[in-house]
Amino acid sequence: MNHTHPLLLTRAGVARLQERLRRKLAEYDDIRAQRQVAFELSGDGWHDNPEFNRAQQMEANCNHEIKRLTEQLDQAQTIEVLDGQRPVDQVTVGSLVTFIRWGARGPGQEETWEIGGHGDSDPARRCVAYDAPLGAALFGLQVGEYAEGVRLGDGLVDLEVVALHASEPLQLIRA
């Protein structure tokens, strides 16, 4: 993975990625142990021992995933999100952005979403990752700016940023 920019993660996103890496390392250890048993039972020839060959392939796949997760953590930039001090100059990780989704039938209702870090999307909480389609379309915009021709689901919409909030509006405060 060769990013030209760091992966933006919240503290929760870093913790999730670290946990995925921890689980993958444990899985890797289990696969290596299975491969060793298969080797000891009947050698390392693919024609003599298909279980050994399968374990080798699983080990390689797991190793690839460990490398990917490690690279993501190495390239990550942790973003601290503090309510009351959220970014209000432009949409970025941590922003609470109110926008209007314009479609073929005209303007929709105002929507307010939090822009999260990589992997932070949670539609039930109205949080979208900055690198998900909606977050990416809004990322970098300022109040009064538009993102035009954004493909969301099976349709094209325009998005108009109408407000950026330093803290959560009353109706969004989460339990």
N, C-alpha and C positions, 0 to 999 in steps of 0.2 A: 504494500500500500504506500504510495508516494503522494502524500498530500502537499500542496503548495502552501497550505495554511493549517494552523493547529486545529484539532478537533475540540470544539467548545463543549465542555461538560460542567454541569452543576455538581455540587458536592454529592447529591444523591446519585447522579449519573456516574461519578467516579466510583462510589461504593458499589453500585450495581455491576459495573464493569469488573471491578476487583473480585466480586463474588463469582461472576461467571468464569473468570480466570482461575480462581481457586477450585471451583467444581471441575473445570476442564483438566486441571493438573491432577486432581484425584482420579478422574476417569482415565487419564493417560497412564498413571501408575497401575491401575487395574488391568488395562489392556496389555501393558508390558508383562505383567505377571501371567496373564492368560497365554501370551505368545511364548513365554519361556516354558510353560507346562506343555504346550503343543509341540514345541521343539524337542523337549525331552522325551515325549511319548513316541515320536516317530520320525525325527529328523527334519531337515529344513527344505527338502525338495517339494516343489509345488505338486508334483504328480503323486508323491507319497503322502502328503500331508496338507490337504486343502484348508484345514483349520488354522495351521500356521500361516498360510498365505493370507487368509482372511484377517487374522490378527495383525499381520504386517500392514495390510491396507488400512485397517482401523487405526493403527498406531500412526501411520503417515498422515491420515486425515486429521486426527486429534492434534498432532504436532503442528500442522498447518494452522489450525484454529488457535492454538496457544500462541503461535507467532503473531497472528493477526491481532489478537486481544492485547498482547504485550506491546505491539507497535502502536495501537490505539492509545494505550495508557501513556506510553512514552511521548506521543505527539499531543497529548491532551493539554489544554489550557483550562484550568478550573476557574469558573466564573462564580463569584460570591453574589448571591441575590439577597438583598436586604429590603424588606418592605419599608416604604417611606423614603428610600433612596434608589428606587428603580430608575433606569435610564428614561429620560423624557425628550432627549434631543432627536433621536431616531430609533427605529425599531431594531432591537438587538436582543441577545439572550438576557432574560430577566424582565423584559418589557411587558407591561400590561397595555395592550393596544386595543382601542375601540375602532372598528372599521365597519363600512357598509359593503356588502357583497352585492354588486350590480350584476344582474343576469338578463336573460332575454325578456323577462317580464318586468324589467325596471328594477328600482332599488329594493333591496330587502330590508330587514330590520338591522339596527345596529347590533353588532356582536362584540364582546370583549373577550379576548383570549390572552393567556400568558404565553410568551415565547420562551420555551425551555431549551435546554442543551440537547445534544445528541442523545437520542433514545428516551427523552422525557415525555413524549406524546402520551396524553391521557385525555381523550375527548370528554369523558365524564366530568373531569375537573376543568374543562376548557383550557387545556394546556397542549401546545403543539411544539414539537421540536423545530429548531431553526432550520434544519435541513430536510424537513418534511415539505411536501408541495405547498401547503398553505403558509407555513413559517418562512420558507425560502422566498415566496412571492412578496411577503411583507418585510422581510429582513432589509434593513438599510433605508427604508422609507421614513419620511418625516410627515408630520401632520399636514394634511392638504394634498399629499401626493397620492398617485394612483399606481397600481400594478394592473396592466391591461392584458387581456387574453390569457388569463391563468387557467390551466386545465385542472379542475378539481373534480374527481370522480369521472363522470361521462360528459361533463359540460364545460363550457368556457365561461368565465366570469371576469369582471373587473372588480378590483378592491380599492376602496378609498379610505385612507387612514384619517380618522376624524379626531382622535385624542390619544395621548400617551399619559399614563397615570403613574405618579411616584409611589402610590400605595394602592391597595386593592379597594375599588369602589365597594360601598356597603353591600350591594346585592351579590358580590362575588366572594365575600368572606366565607372561607371553607370551614366546615365543622371539624 
